[in-house]
Amino acid sequence: MLEITAELVHELVREQHPDLADRAVWLGARGWANQLWRLGDDLAVRLPWVTDDADAPLLNEHTWVPTFAPRLPLPVPVPQRLGRPSELFPRPWIITTWVSGTPADLAPVTRGAASLAAFLTELHRPAPSGAPTGRDRGGPLAERAAAFERGVAHTSERGLIDDPDAVLAVWQDALAAPPWTGPALWIHADLHPANVLTADGALCGVVDFGDLCAGDPAYDLSAGWLLLPDDSIGRFTAAYDADPATWRRARGWAMARALSGIIIGNDSGPGGKPTWAPPGRAALRRLVATLP
């Protein structure tokens, strides 16, 4: 784990991008793999700070996000500059635009079905040759089956879910759906409440494209159950044009992600994020209530 301070960020900017060195620097957020430091009012510095496997996703952001960001109907952090490894900091880093808003795990979405559908419609276009492929996201659901079953057993043993059979029923229906046979589409691949920003209950931005990849859009569509209130799921599925099999796979991914949020939200260790549990429980309830 690398120690990052405002003084270090300022020195990095002064060394490699001196035209921005007069800007104030202060902490914006700390994520799983990256820290975000404000650079004046409209920019931010994004630096990896935990594991080495954050470098490639950061470089992918720098390479690919500017190619599609202009068409997206919601603000996203667009990379502006690349920082090279140096004696001051041994990893690559980027400077992006800053997107204002409050993460949805702190200020939930109360209206946003149409906005989310419009955003994903514009994002989900065929990715070019050379686009990154998903690690465990955007591929076949079956590849997640063993991990999902362990998650059901873990949450059931701890009393974190009430009806494991219903959870498994949603998952089994998704597994039985026909697989994605269309072109690999751009997907955000990490649309959970902490990566979606709100203002007065409305969607106002999407951040953290570190897991950006090409794959099955069902993974992103699962975010509808994680983000939207109960009365909005129908409007979301009506607003995004997808076949029934894709929606079935999306429900399976949503259940897997809901379980993950519940587990992380109830983790008392340093990796725990208590604000992730309520959206996970709400998503699980929505999915079980609408069993096919």
Stockholm file with secondary structure:
# STOCKHOLM 1.0

chainA/1-292         MLEITAELVHELVREQHPDLADRAVWLGARGWANQLWRLGDDLAVRLPWVTDDADAPLLNEHTWVPTFAPRLPLPVPVPQRLGRPSELFPRPWIITTWVSGTPADLAPVTRGAASLAAFLTELHRPAPSGAPTGRDRGGPLAERAAAFERGVAHTSERGLIDDPDAVLAVWQDALAAPPWTGPALWIHADLHPANVLTADGALCGVVDFGDLCAGDPAYDLSAGWLLLPDDSIGRFTAAYDADPATWRRARGWAMARALSGIIIGNDSGPGGKPTWAPPGRAALRRLVATLP
#=GR chainA/1-292 SS CCCCCHHHHHHHHHHHCGGGTTSCEEEEEECSSEEEEEETTTEEEEEECSCGGGHHHHHHHHHHHHHHGGGCSSCCCCEEEEECCCSSCSSCEEEEECCCCEETTTSCCSBCHHHHHHHHHHHCSBCCTTCCBCSSSSSCGGGGHHHHHHHHHHHHHTTCCSCHHHHHHHHHHHHTSCCCCSCCEEECSCCSGGGEEEETTEEEEECCCTTCEEECTHHHHTHHHHHSCGGGHHHHHHHSCCCHHHHHHHHHHHHHHHHHHHHHHTCCSTTCCGGGHHHHHHHHHHHHHTCC
#=GC SS_cons         CCCCCHHHHHHHHHHHCGGGTTSCEEEEEECSSEEEEEETTTEEEEEECSCGGGHHHHHHHHHHHHHHGGGCSSCCCCEEEEECCCSSCSSCEEEEECCCCEETTTSCCSBCHHHHHHHHHHHCSBCCTTCCBCSSSSSCGGGGHHHHHHHHHHHHHTTCCSCHHHHHHHHHHHHTSCCCCSCCEEECSCCSGGGEEEETTEEEEECCCTTCEEECTHHHHTHHHHHSCGGGHHHHHHHSCCCHHHHHHHHHHHHHHHHHHHHHHTCCSTTCCGGGHHHHHHHHHHHHHTCC
//
